[in-house]
Amino acid sequence: MIKYLFIFFVFSVYSCSKFTINDDKILTTSDGSYVIETGLNDLELLSYGKEVIYRFKTVPNMIAVKSINMGKNDHNFIYLNSIYKIPESNEKKRPYFNNLNSSLTTTNSCFNAYCEANFDKALSEIQTKNLNLYPIKVAIVDSGVIPSTYLIKNNLVDIINLTNDENKKNWASHATYIASIFTGTVEQSVVKNIYAKNSKISSLKITFSDDPDANLNKNYGSMQLAVAMDYAVYLGAKLVNLSLSYTEKPDPNVELAEKIIISQAAKSNVLFLVAAGNESTDLQQLPVYPASYNLNNIITVGSHSSYLSLASSSNYGDDVDISAQASLIELNNKNGELEFVSGTSFAAPLVGAALSLYFGIFPSANINRALTDLFSSANNAYSSYYGVSKKTKYGRLDVKAFIDSGFKNN
């Protein structure tokens, strides 16, 4: 059975009310891969008819395998079972907050995320207090970051290509757009906005269906996303950006592998920023994965417009935690040029940039402290500009209030 993994990617048209959505797809199959827990080596597993696909780096004795028609009869004694219980301790906890931050007021000159989310005020406060930010590693699991600006080049510390495609001319701009949110946007060598100057980027490239020779270049089969997330955490990422989604619930074996990796990472206080999607639906009615995985260290992010209304295409509802203004956001493409793009793909890294600043100031904060400060500081007011009162659970990102909450509670 073939399914599709979507990257939420929107080429903008110069309109705030309607966008043309072009989703890049990753073909993945229910190819019989599954994960086991065992201390056996590859040859020993092969003798039991288990072909090893990948040995995970962050979960001891977790191995992705396929069964083949050879070897001795399978025996339960070769297996352990503790890894399957890991997600149980990481179920999502989303308390109610009586948010005092509730306003639709913004300045007449503020039409972009940099000022509407108060990145400018937060960075000004950091400068005024003469704070030294700790570097925060951010993994971008996507189309492959290309260092097209000097800001990206100076902050790109890991380049992991999990595909067989070495020709960067084939790579889409999607990951580079995301990188320019974290490292900052540049126009003719002049810095325009820096959202999170302390971010250090790990790029992990996976395969897309519209890549040239996608079937030949794809590695790890249906487990490629689980492998990429494992690599991201192994490289030391504090934040992992996933601006992508399956169109339908993934194979149970794939889902289990991904949940184990994400939940194991929670023990190291790793957060996953996941795009909510652009189907304009309530995620409680039509779930999207991995955004709808019921895991505590996933932050599901929607997109709102400069009118302070959720974007017409953004998914919404209580299963979407928070939103950021990613309608017509200006970012650098793989050639270094500035382009206007839109979608929840670019909302997720805006929240990630805020978290990079937060952990840069408060490196000892744990997941629950960070989530409480983030969600309780959100601005829960949305306009109904598009005629529909769509909301997220907590509201719109407010970086200044988030940082101030951190100073109060850490």
C-alpha positions as CSV (number, residue, x, y, z in Angstrom):
1,M,0.0,0.0,0.0
2,I,1.5,3.3,-1.0
3,K,1.0,6.4,1.1
4,Y,2.3,9.9,0.8
5,L,4.4,12.1,3.1
6,F,3.7,15.7,2.5
7,I,6.0,18.7,3.1
8,F,3.7,21.7,3.7
9,F,5.1,24.0,1.1
10,V,3.4,27.1,-0.3
11,F,4.5,29.3,-3.1
12,S,2.9,32.6,-2.3
13,V,0.7,34.8,-4.5
14,Y,0.6,38.3,-3.4
15,S,-2.7,38.0,-1.6
16,C,-3.4,37.7,2.2
17,S,-6.6,35.8,1.7
18,K,-5.8,33.0,-0.7
19,F,-2.7,31.0,-1.4
20,T,-1.7,28.4,-4.0
21,I,-0.6,25.3,-2.2
22,N,2.0,23.0,-3.7
23,D,2.8,20.1,-1.5
24,D,6.0,18.2,-2.2
25,K,5.4,14.5,-1.5
26,I,7.5,11.7,-0.2
27,L,6.4,8.2,-1.3
28,T,6.6,5.7,1.4
29,T,5.3,2.1,1.4
30,S,4.1,-0.4,3.9
31,D,7.2,-2.5,3.0
32,G,7.2,-5.0,5.9
33,S,9.7,-3.1,8.0
34,Y,9.3,-3.2,11.7
35,V,11.4,-2.6,14.8
36,I,12.6,-5.2,17.4
37,E,14.7,-5.0,20.5
38,T,17.5,-7.5,20.7
39,G,21.2,-7.8,21.5
40,L,21.9,-10.1,18.6
41,N,24.3,-9.0,15.8
42,D,23.4,-8.8,12.1
43,L,24.6,-12.3,11.3
44,E,22.8,-13.8,14.2
45,L,19.6,-12.0,13.2
46,L,20.0,-13.1,9.6
47,S,20.2,-16.7,10.9
48,Y,16.7,-16.2,12.3
49,G,15.4,-14.7,9.0
50,K,15.7,-11.0,10.0
51,E,17.4,-8.7,7.6
52,V,18.7,-5.6,9.4
53,I,17.7,-2.3,7.8
54,Y,19.1,0.1,10.4
55,R,20.4,0.0,14.0
56,F,19.1,3.0,15.9
57,K,21.6,5.1,17.7
58,T,19.5,6.7,20.4
59,V,17.5,3.7,21.6
60,P,19.6,0.8,22.9
61,N,19.1,-2.5,21.0
62,M,16.4,-1.0,18.8
63,I,16.7,-2.4,15.2
64,A,14.6,-2.0,12.1
65,V,14.4,-5.3,10.2
66,K,12.5,-7.2,7.5
67,S,11.6,-10.8,7.7
68,I,13.0,-13.0,4.9
69,N,12.3,-16.6,4.0
70,M,15.5,-18.2,5.3
71,G,17.2,-19.2,8.5
72,K,16.1,-21.0,11.7
73,N,12.6,-20.8,13.1
74,D,12.0,-17.5,14.9
75,H,12.0,-17.7,18.7
76,N,10.7,-15.2,21.2
77,F,13.8,-15.6,23.4
78,I,15.8,-13.4,20.9
79,Y,13.6,-10.4,21.7
80,L,13.2,-7.9,24.5
81,N,10.2,-5.7,24.9
82,S,11.0,-2.6,27.0
83,I,11.2,-0.2,24.0
84,Y,7.6,-0.7,23.1
85,K,6.6,0.9,26.4
86,I,8.6,4.1,26.0
87,P,5.8,6.2,24.4
88,E,3.4,5.3,27.3
89,S,5.4,7.7,29.6
90,N,5.3,10.5,27.0
91,E,1.6,11.0,26.5
92,K,0.6,14.6,25.7
93,K,-0.2,16.8,28.7
94,R,-1.9,20.1,27.7
95,P,-3.3,21.9,30.7
96,Y,-5.7,24.9,30.6
97,F,-4.1,28.3,31.1
98,N,-6.1,31.4,31.9
99,N,-4.0,33.5,29.5
100,L,-4.0,37.2,30.4
101,N,-2.3,37.9,27.0
102,S,-5.3,38.6,24.8
103,S,-5.1,41.4,22.4
104,L,-5.7,42.0,18.7
105,T,-3.8,45.3,18.7
106,T,-0.7,45.6,16.6
107,T,1.1,48.6,15.1
108,N,0.1,49.9,11.7
109,S,3.6,49.2,10.4
110,C,3.8,45.6,11.7
111,F,2.8,43.2,9.0
112,N,5.4,40.4,9.5
113,A,6.2,37.7,12.1
114,Y,9.4,39.5,13.2
115,C,7.5,42.3,14.9
116,E,4.0,40.8,15.3
117,A,5.4,37.9,17.4
118,N,7.6,40.4,19.2
119,F,10.9,38.9,18.1
120,D,12.3,42.5,17.9
121,K,11.3,43.3,21.5
122,A,12.7,40.0,22.8
123,L,16.0,40.5,21.1
124,S,16.1,44.1,22.2
125,E,15.6,42.9,25.8
126,I,18.4,40.3,25.4
127,Q,20.7,43.0,24.1
128,T,19.8,45.5,26.9
129,K,20.4,42.9,29.6
130,N,23.7,42.0,27.9
131,L,22.9,38.4,27.9
132,N,25.1,35.8,26.3
133,L,23.0,33.1,24.6
134,Y,24.0,29.5,24.8
135,P,24.2,27.9,21.3
136,I,21.2,25.6,20.5
137,K,21.4,22.9,17.9
138,V,18.4,22.7,15.6
139,A,17.9,19.8,13.3
140,I,16.0,20.4,10.0
141,V,14.6,17.1,8.6
142,D,13.6,18.1,5.2
143,S,14.8,18.6,1.6
144,G,18.4,19.4,2.5
145,V,19.7,22.8,3.6
146,I,21.9,24.6,1.0
147,P,24.2,27.2,2.5
148,S,23.0,29.9,0.1
149,T,23.7,32.9,2.4
150,Y,26.7,33.6,4.7
151,L,24.4,33.4,7.8
152,I,23.3,29.9,6.9
153,K,26.9,28.9,6.0
154,N,28.3,30.2,9.3
155,N,25.7,28.3,11.3
156,L,25.4,25.0,9.4
157,V,27.3,22.5,11.5
158,D,26.1,19.2,10.2
159,I,25.1,18.1,6.7
160,I,23.7,14.6,6.6
161,N,22.4,13.3,3.3
162,L,20.3,10.2,4.0
163,T,19.6,9.8,0.2
164,N,21.7,8.8,-2.8
165,D,21.1,12.1,-4.5
166,E,24.4,14.1,-4.3
167,N,23.3,16.6,-7.0
168,K,22.3,19.7,-5.0
169,K,20.8,21.2,-8.1
170,N,18.0,18.7,-7.7
171,W,17.3,19.8,-4.1
172,A,14.2,21.9,-3.4
173,S,14.5,25.3,-1.5
174,H,12.1,24.2,1.3
175,A,14.8,23.3,3.9
176,T,16.8,26.4,3.0
177,Y,13.7,28.6,3.6
178,I,13.4,27.1,7.1
179,A,17.1,27.5,7.8
180,S,16.9,31.2,7.0
181,I,14.2,31.6,9.7
182,F,16.6,30.3,12.3
183,T,19.8,31.9,11.1
184,G,18.4,35.1,9.6
185,T,17.4,36.5,6.2
186,V,19.8,38.4,4.0
187,E,19.3,40.7,1.0
188,Q,22.5,41.5,-1.0
189,S,24.7,40.7,2.0
190,V,22.6,43.0,4.2
191,V,20.9,41.3,7.2
192,K,17.1,41.9,7.3
193,N,15.9,39.8,10.2
194,I,17.6,37.4,12.6
195,Y,15.1,35.4,14.5
196,A,17.5,33.2,16.6
197,K,21.1,34.2,16.3
198,N,22.2,31.3,18.6
199,S,20.8,28.5,16.4
200,K,23.3,26.0,15.0
201,I,21.8,23.9,12.2
202,S,22.0,20.2,11.5
203,S,20.6,19.4,8.0
204,L,19.1,15.9,7.4
205,K,18.0,15.3,3.9
206,I,15.3,12.8,3.0
207,T,13.8,11.8,-0.3
208,F,10.8,13.4,-2.0
209,S,8.7,11.8,-4.7
210,D,9.3,14.6,-7.2
211,D,13.1,14.3,-6.8
212,P,14.8,12.9,-9.9
213,D,15.1,9.1,-9.6
214,A,13.3,9.3,-6.2
215,N,12.9,5.5,-6.0
216,L,16.5,4.9,-6.7
217,N,17.7,7.6,-4.3
218,K,15.6,6.7,-1.4
219,N,17.2,4.8,1.5
220,Y,15.7,3.0,4.5
221,G,12.3,2.4,2.9
222,S,9.3,3.3,5.1
223,M,11.6,3.9,8.1
224,Q,13.4,6.9,6.5
225,L,11.7,9.5,8.8
226,A,12.4,7.4,11.9
227,V,16.1,7.1,10.8
228,A,16.3,10.8,10.2
229,M,14.9,11.7,13.6
230,D,17.2,9.2,15.3
231,Y,20.2,10.9,13.5
232,A,19.0,14.3,14.6
233,V,18.8,13.4,18.2
234,Y,22.1,11.5,18.0
235,L,23.8,14.7,16.7
236,G,22.7,16.5,19.8
237,A,19.7,18.5,18.5
238,K,17.7,20.3,21.2
239,L,15.0,21.1,18.6
240,V,13.9,19.0,15.6
241,N,11.9,20.7,12.9
242,L,9.4,18.5,11.0
243,S,7.6,20.6,8.4
244,L,6.0,17.5,6.8
245,S,3.1,15.1,7.2
246,Y,1.6,11.8,6.0
247,T,-1.7,12.1,4.2
248,E,-3.2,9.2,6.2
249,K,-2.3,7.4,9.3
250,P,1.1,5.6,8.7
251,D,1.7,1.9,8.9
252,P,1.5,0.8,12.6
253,N,5.1,-0.4,12.5
254,V,6.3,2.9,11.2
255,E,4.2,4.8,13.7
256,L,5.6,2.8,16.6
257,A,9.2,3.4,15.5
258,E,8.6,7.1,15.2
259,K,6.9,7.3,18.5
260,I,9.7,5.4,20.2
261,I,12.3,7.8,18.8
262,I,10.4,10.9,19.7
263,S,9.6,9.7,23.2
264,Q,13.1,8.5,23.9
265,A,14.3,12.0,23.0
266,A,11.9,13.5,25.5
267,K,14.1,12.0,28.2
268,S,16.9,14.3,26.9
269,N,14.5,17.3,26.8
270,V,14.3,17.3,23.0
271,L,11.3,19.1,21.4
272,F,9.9,18.4,17.9
273,L,8.3,21.3,16.0
274,V,5.7,19.9,13.7
275,A,3.7,21.7,11.0
276,A,-0.1,21.4,11.6
277,G,-0.8,21.2,7.8
278,N,-2.6,23.2,5.2
279,E,-5.9,21.3,4.7
280,S,-8.0,23.9,6.5
281,T,-9.5,21.2,8.8
282,D,-9.9,20.6,12.5
283,L,-7.2,18.1,13.4
284,Q,-9.5,16.5,16.0
285,Q,-11.8,15.6,13.1
286,L,-9.1,14.8,10.5
287,P,-5.8,13.9,12.2
288,V,-2.5,14.6,10.4
289,Y,0.7,12.6,11.3
290,P,3.1,13.1,12.9
291,A,1.5,16.3,14.1
292,S,-1.4,14.4,15.7
293,Y,0.8,11.9,17.6
294,N,-0.3,12.2,21.2
295,L,3.2,12.8,22.5
296,N,4.1,15.5,25.0
297,N,7.3,16.7,23.3
298,I,5.6,17.5,20.0
299,I,4.5,21.1,19.4
300,T,2.0,21.3,16.6
301,V,2.0,24.7,14.9
302,G,-0.6,26.4,12.8
303,S,-0.2,29.6,10.7
304,H,-2.0,32.9,11.0
305,S,-2.0,36.0,8.8
306,S,-1.1,39.7,9.3
307,Y,-4.8,40.2,10.0
308,L,-4.3,38.1,13.1
309,S,-6.7,35.4,11.8
310,L,-5.7,31.8,11.3
311,A,-4.6,31.5,7.6
312,S,-7.4,30.2,5.5
313,S,-5.4,27.0,4.6
314,S,-4.1,26.3,8.1
315,N,-5.4,23.3,10.1
316,Y,-6.8,24.3,13.5
317,G,-8.5,23.2,16.7
318,D,-7.4,22.1,20.1
319,D,-4.9,19.6,18.6
320,V,-3.0,22.5,17.2
321,D,-1.0,24.0,20.1
322,I,0.0,27.4,18.9
323,S,0.3,29.5,15.7
324,A,2.9,31.9,14.2
325,Q,2.5,34.4,11.3
326,A,3.7,32.5,8.3
327,S,1.5,34.1,5.6
328,L,3.7,35.8,3.1
329,I,6.9,35.5,5.0
330,E,10.1,36.6,3.1
331,L,12.9,34.0,3.2
332,N,16.0,33.1,1.4
333,N,15.8,30.3,-1.2
334,K,18.5,27.8,-2.3
335,N,20.0,30.5,-4.6
336,G,20.2,33.1,-1.8
337,E,17.4,35.1,-3.2
338,L,14.5,36.4,-1.1
339,E,11.0,35.0,-1.9
340,F,7.6,35.3,-0.3
341,V,6.3,31.9,0.9
342,S,3.4,30.8,3.1
343,G,2.2,27.9,5.1
344,T,2.5,26.0,8.3
345,S,5.9,24.7,7.1
346,F,7.2,28.1,8.0
347,A,5.2,28.6,11.2
348,A,6.8,25.7,12.9
349,P,10.4,27.0,12.7
350,L,9.2,30.5,13.9
351,V,8.2,28.8,17.2
352,G,11.4,26.8,17.0
353,A,13.4,30.1,16.7
354,A,11.6,31.4,19.9
355,L,12.5,28.2,21.7
356,S,16.1,28.6,20.6
357,L,16.3,32.0,22.2
358,Y,14.5,30.6,25.3
359,F,16.9,27.7,25.8
360,G,19.8,30.0,25.0
361,I,18.9,32.0,28.1
362,F,17.6,29.2,30.2
363,P,19.6,26.1,29.2
364,S,18.6,24.1,32.3
365,A,14.8,24.4,31.6
366,N,13.1,21.1,31.1
367,I,10.4,20.3,28.6
368,N,7.5,20.9,31.0
369,R,8.9,24.3,32.1
370,A,9.4,25.4,28.5
371,L,6.0,24.2,27.3
372,T,4.3,26.0,30.2
373,D,6.1,29.2,29.6
374,L,5.4,29.0,25.8
375,F,1.7,28.2,26.0
376,S,0.8,30.4,29.0
377,S,2.3,33.4,27.3
378,A,0.6,33.0,24.0
379,N,-1.9,35.7,22.8
380,N,-5.2,33.8,22.7
381,A,-7.0,36.4,20.6
382,Y,-7.7,35.7,16.9
383,S,-9.7,37.9,14.5
384,S,-12.4,36.4,12.2
385,Y,-11.1,38.2,9.1
386,Y,-11.8,35.2,6.8
387,G,-15.3,34.8,8.2
388,V,-14.5,31.7,10.2
389,S,-13.5,31.8,13.9
390,K,-10.7,29.2,13.7
391,K,-8.4,28.9,16.7
392,T,-5.5,26.9,18.1
393,K,-5.5,25.6,21.7
394,Y,-3.4,28.4,23.2
395,G,-3.1,31.2,20.6
396,R,-0.5,33.2,18.8
397,L,3.2,33.1,19.5
398,D,4.5,36.0,21.6
399,V,8.3,35.8,22.0
400,K,8.7,38.7,24.4
401,A,6.0,37.4,26.7
402,F,7.5,33.9,26.4
403,I,11.0,35.1,27.4
404,D,9.6,37.2,30.2
405,S,7.7,34.2,31.5
406,G,11.1,32.4,31.5
407,F,12.7,35.1,33.6
408,K,9.8,34.8,36.1
409,N,9.8,31.0,36.4
410,N,13.4,29.9,36.0
